[in-house]
Amino acid sequence: MLFSNINEGYTMLNYIDLAIASFIALISTFLLTFGVRKFAIRFKFVDFPNQRKIHKYVTPRIGGLGIFLGAALGLWYLQPEHIHLTSISLGALVIVVTGLLDDRLNIRPVIKLTGQIVAASFLVSSGLVIERITLPFIGMIDLGAFSVLITFLWVVGITNAINLIDGLDGLASGVSTIALLSMFVMALIDLQLFAAYLCIVLIGANLGFLYHNFYPAKIYMGDTGSNFLGYMIAVISMLGLFKNIALFSFIIPVIVLAIPIFDTLFAIVRRASNKQKIMMADNKHIHYQLLEAGFSHRQTVLIIYGFSFVFGVLAIVFTESSFIASAVITVFVLFMIHILAELAGVVFGGRRPVVDGILRLLRIRTDYTKLK
């Protein structure tokens, strides 16, 4: 048993209830996705192949609706009480409806952005904002009047970051699950019960959907799913990670979400330098670079899972580390980000000395294995 402070009171956390809720979300999403897939085909919520995309066949793409419904059922079992639950739920509903419209009608980016801003507005109006952050060597900073702006930027930014990495079968679902696992552990450490509830039902729903979505995918989560997961991850980080006033509290959520965050930043830099529209899709993301390097679809997804797992573990260690240990972890994180930057093709004018060196070592190992 574990005790958590919620709304000035103490609530007992029952691990059996968490397991049951996660299982409900998992099995519900698994079963509901069969129906969602038929619905998507019937009403033409489908993704057509083109030059930029990897898949070769028309594929249904509102699997995120199954994730949303499965997570909702898991949360219904837990029956949580929280001051921000209504605003979070309304925001999630707006995000899902916006995603459904985009998956069917391919709405303009400005309309999608409007939906995300409306969802964030529910959070801000209820008082769920990023009020302060803690930076290394500086300490705690009260954001004051900027807290609302930072909150909007965070919610919109993370929502779109998860959306941008949804380019390969099982990628966004798996990366989100790893991030949520890390956040779940930190929520338990920091006694954030409601954040733990949200994490555990989303983990279950993601795993239930991954059966249908892992390569070769039978259905995609679409903007319905990627935007919903991004929104919920942003919300959970505000409930838990930004509430931690320990050293480096601002950096912790960035480490957890390093893959989607830095892939998004690299995409913005790349498109701006090429004089392209920031919202214009391309095939230069990290996962595409790995495919170009010669890895298979499944290998690419598993490699990015590995990166995400390392960042997730580092974030957990960060929360309990001394200053010196945190500094060492920071150096390692920067090295990992450097590799991501090379894969994204932003630095070194397309040259990738570190990544190419690693790939050469892998090929040597592979050739040696064949000789054996």
Secondary structure as GFF3:
##gff-version 3
##sequence-region A 1 372
A	DSSP	beta_strand	2	6	.	.	.	ID=ss1
A	DSSP	beta_strand	9	13	.	.	.	ID=ss2
A	DSSP	alpha_helix	15	42	.	.	.	ID=ss3
A	DSSP	beta_strand	46	47	.	.	.	ID=ss4
A	DSSP	beta_strand	59	60	.	.	.	ID=ss5
A	DSSP	alpha_helix	64	78	.	.	.	ID=ss6
A	DSSP	alpha_helix	85	105	.	.	.	ID=ss7
A	DSSP	alpha_helix	109	125	.	.	.	ID=ss8
A	DSSP	beta_strand	132	135	.	.	.	ID=ss9
A	DSSP	beta_strand	139	142	.	.	.	ID=ss10
A	DSSP	three_ten_helix	144	146	.	.	.	ID=ss11
A	DSSP	alpha_helix	147	164	.	.	.	ID=ss12
A	DSSP	alpha_helix	171	189	.	.	.	ID=ss13
A	DSSP	alpha_helix	193	213	.	.	.	ID=ss14
A	DSSP	alpha_helix	222	239	.	.	.	ID=ss15
A	DSSP	three_ten_helix	241	243	.	.	.	ID=ss16
A	DSSP	alpha_helix	251	256	.	.	.	ID=ss17
A	DSSP	alpha_helix	258	273	.	.	.	ID=ss18
A	DSSP	alpha_helix	286	292	.	.	.	ID=ss19
A	DSSP	alpha_helix	297	319	.	.	.	ID=ss20
A	DSSP	alpha_helix	323	344	.	.	.	ID=ss21
A	DSSP	three_ten_helix	348	350	.	.	.	ID=ss22
A	DSSP	alpha_helix	353	371	.	.	.	ID=ss23
###
